[in-house]
């Protein structure tokens, strides 16, 4: 008999009540490879330790989502196996990739997420905000399939007991064909946006970010030419003058502009470790050290807890953490895709640097 999973809460394993701390710094992007594939990368920032684990979800798993009080949640049987990362020992992922190359993540969306009201929920169609990604990855192979099935579900404003709040999320998905979408709960419904740029951060909503791109149309990877003034020649101060004005702060709009800049200028490499390392270098630019972002009390706030990279062409998924900065690989070949139960593994801390000379 197959393992049956009842999703009760994202942080069901946590017995303590965690503080309500905004997390506004997740960054994601999709990069093409030289052989017409793609690599997806993202960072996860949060204000307290998510205790994330690497995870695997098999095919054929019977899943029942947590519906709002008094109504049944959505039930389904997983069609595709998934590898990814969870939070606080939950059974499903907050970021991951399935065996068909559909990859994506949950990103924070504070101040903008507008879920279906509990009173408007339909029995058997509801998902809690933290369940949407697992539903998508375990059921569909492409973003077009997700778009076609969106009408079959509702993401309902269910309170997450550990946070004492309804967590505000939106979602990004990419497939093996290089297609990307952003899904945002707006006005009680899920709104899907095609995302040809492949980049996403947090709020405001996706159309706002696209409009904001127009502010930066003069930026270029080419250095600025000399300027003639009063018969004098003024040259730039060094490399990178074409990007003068590129925002360097950690707000969601600024990070999205930087993600777009890196995505549009990199020299593609073949699928495999070359492309993975390229995306790793790009994602390093969004790394937030502990203490860089603080609240008014001066206490530490968001920091980059982990970075993941999904090589869609090879089916390999990588993770590095704040306390273990070396990329670690997870592959579908590591598992029986028709196993009876999910698998999770703690990511061990390792701050040591390997010796160059023994």
Order of alpha helices (4+ residues) and beta strands (2+ residues): beta-beta-beta-beta-beta-beta-beta-beta-beta-beta-alpha-alpha-beta-beta-beta-beta-alpha-beta-beta-alpha-alpha-beta-beta-beta-beta
